[in-house]
Amino acid sequence: MSENEKAPKARAGAVQSIERAFALLETMADAGGTMGLSQLAAASGLPLPTIHRLVRTLVDLGYLRQEANRQYVLGPKLIRLGESSSRMLSTWARPHLARLVDEVGESANLAMLDGDQIVYVAHTESRQSMRMFTEVGRRVSPHCTAVGKAILADMAPDHVRDILRRTEMVPYTSTTITSRDDYLDQLEQVREHRYAIDEGEQEAGVRCVAVAVPDYAPRLAISISGPTGRMSDELIERAVPLLTEAGKQLAADLA
């Protein structure tokens, strides 16, 4: 067989290795950032020797780290990639958030699931004298936010239960959902209505409505938030289709 005949197979093998390596990183991120070789093999369906080769390469590159208990954790080199990705997401989201602020009049946010937490990656403030300010980079629990509910409602139930098992459902306000069963029931409502609401569950006096950004692997949600007195049911009813359209447009841009 000539070198030219061998080349396509070699290129295909290299691409497959890259796909597998990134799939392992995503599997670990979904599982909270820590897994053993046997867990990775079971989750990925790949043979253990293949998993071992991929993991050793990722460790050598700094994208994974092996702990004393022989478990593997996501490595510090991923932080730089994540920070750059977050900045780019903010850039792409900015025009969509600005349009929502113009149309609805309240602050708009973009958030993503990072491990077991929600991190805000973009924010555009309302021009109202009293407005909500969400710090980009802020991390919150998924159980008390509309963006968290919107994202988790789009995920497989077993994966959601895994996240909730690792989540301390702290009662930040009197309306925070602290029962996992109640939270799972609310996710069913989110799936039915295609939007999620935070009824002052993270911060008293603040109401938020969110929808998931469709068909995008780093799980994202886009939201509108404001004081409870201004975030009326009528405003939310008007905001939901605008949020849904903004999410679709953002997904198209990211694709």
N, C-alpha and C positions, 0 to 999 in steps of 0.2 A: 504494500500500500504506500502511495506517495505521501510526502509531507503535506501537500495541498489537501489530500483526502482526509488526513488526520486532523488538520487545523480546525474544521467546524466542530468536531467532537470535543476538542480541547476547550474551545471557547464556550461551548454549551456547558461543559463541566464547571468551568470557572464561574459562570453566571449562576449555576445551581448552588454552588458553594456560598456565594454571596447571599442568595435568597435564603438559604438555610441559616446562615449566621444571623441575618437580621430577624428571621422568624424566631430564633432562640432568644434574642434580646427582647423582642416584643412579648414573647411568652413569659419571660422573667419579669418584665415590667408589669404585666397583667397580674402576676402572682405576688406582687408586692416587692419584687427586687431580689429575692433570695430563693434559690432552688438547688437541689442536688442533682447529680448526673442521672440517677434512676428516674427522678421526677421529670426531668427534661426529656428523657427518652420516652416516658409514658405519654407526656403531653404532646410531643411532636410526632411520635410514631417512627422516628429514625432509629437505626441500630445504635447500640451503645458505643461501639468503636467510632462511628461517625460523629456522634455527639462529643466524645472525648477529644477527637482531633479538632473539631470546631471550637470547643471550649478552650483548649490549650492555646490555640491561635488568638482568640479574643483576650485571654489573660495576658499573653505576651505583648499584645498591642495596647493593653491598659483599659480595654472596654469591659472586662470582667476582673474580679479579684477572688481568690480562694481564701476562705476563712479557716481558722484553726480546726473547726469541726467538719472540714472538707466540703461544706456548702459553698456555693458560688453566689456572689453578689454583684450587682451592676457596679462598674468601675467609675472612677472620677473623670476619666476622659470623656464620658458621655455628657458630663455637665456642660462642657464647652459647646458641644453640638446642640444640646438642649437650649442653651442660652441664645445661640445664634438662630435656631429655629423659631424660638419665641419672638425674637425681634422681627424676623421675617413675617411671621403670622400677624404681628401687630401692624406691620406696614400694609399687608394685603387687606386686613380687616378694617383699617381706618376709614376708607370711604363709605363702606357699608354701615358702620356704626354712626358716622356723621349724618348719613341720610336718615337713619332711624331717629336720631335726636331731632332733626328738622321736622320729621313727620309726626312724631309722638310728643316731643317736648320734654322727655325725661332722659336720664343718663343711660347709655348703652354699654354693654360689656361683652367680651368674648372670653370664654374660659375653657380649659381642657383638663382631662383626667390625666394625672401624672402619678403612677403607682396607685395608691389608695386615696390620694388627695386631689382636690380641685385647685388648680392654679389659674389666676386671672392673667391673661396674656395681652389684653388690649382693653382700653376704656376711653370713652368720649363723654365728657361732662355735659349735662344740661346747661342751658343758659338761664335757668330759673334762679332767683335769688337764694332760694333754699334748695340745695341739690345734693345728690348722693355722690360721694367720692370713693372709688375703689382703687386701691393701690395696685398697679401692675406688678406681678410677682407674688402677690399675697396668696397664701395657701390656706384653704379651709376644708372642713370635713364635708363629704358629699351628702350627709344626712340632713343638713339644715339649710340647703341652698336650692333654688329653683334650677340653676345650671347643673348641679349634681344630680337632681332627680331626672332631668331631661336626658342626661348622658347615661345614667344607669338604666333607665327604662328602655334604652335601645340595645342593651347588652343581654347576653344569655343569662337566664335565671341562676344557673349554678355559679357563674362568675360573679354575679351580684351578691349571692350569699357568701362567697369567699371574702369579698371586700367587706361586707357587713360584719363578718366574724372578726375581722381585724380592726374594725372601727369602734372606737369608744363613743357611744351616742350621747354626748354631753348635752344637757339641757341649757342652752345659751339663753333662752327666754321661756316664758310660760307656754308658748305655742310650739316649741321645738319637739319634733317627734323623737321619742326615746325608745320606742318599742320596735324591734326589727320586723315583727309581724305587721304592725300598723304601717310601717314604712313600705313593706312589700305590697300591701294593699293599695297604698297611694301610687306606687309605680304602675299598678294595673290601670288606675284612672288616667295616669299620664299617657300610657300606651293607647288608651281608648280615645282621649281628646287631642293627643299629639302636642300638648304643651304642659309645662309644669309651673306651679306657683309656690312661692315662699311667702307665707303669711306671717311675716315678722319673726321667723324661726331662727334667723341668725342674729338679727338686730331689731329690737323692739321699735315699732313705728315705721319700719321700712317694708315695702311690699315689692315683689319681683316676679316677673313672668319670663319664662325661657323656653326655647325650642332647641332640639339637637340639630347640628349641622349634618346633613345626610351624607352617607356614603364616603366618610373620610376617616381613615384608619386612626390617626391620633384623635381620640374621641373629643369632640368639641361641642359647645353649646353657646348660643347667642341670647342675650337677655336685655330687658329694660327694667330699671329699678327706680323707685322714687318714694317719697313720703306716702304713708297709707292714705292720707286725706286726699291726695291727688291721684293715686293709683286706683281709681274706681273700677268697678266691674265693666262699665262702658268703655273706659280707656283700654283695659286689658282685651276686651272683645275686638277693639279696633287694632290693637297692637299685634295680636297673634298672627294674622295673615301677613302683616308687614315683616315680622320676625321670620316667618316661614320662608318668605320670598328672599329676604336678605341671606338666610342660611343657604338656600339653593344657589344664589349668585356667588356667595363666598366659596361654596363647594366647587362650583364650576371654575372659579379663578384658581383654586388650589390644585385642581385636576390638570 
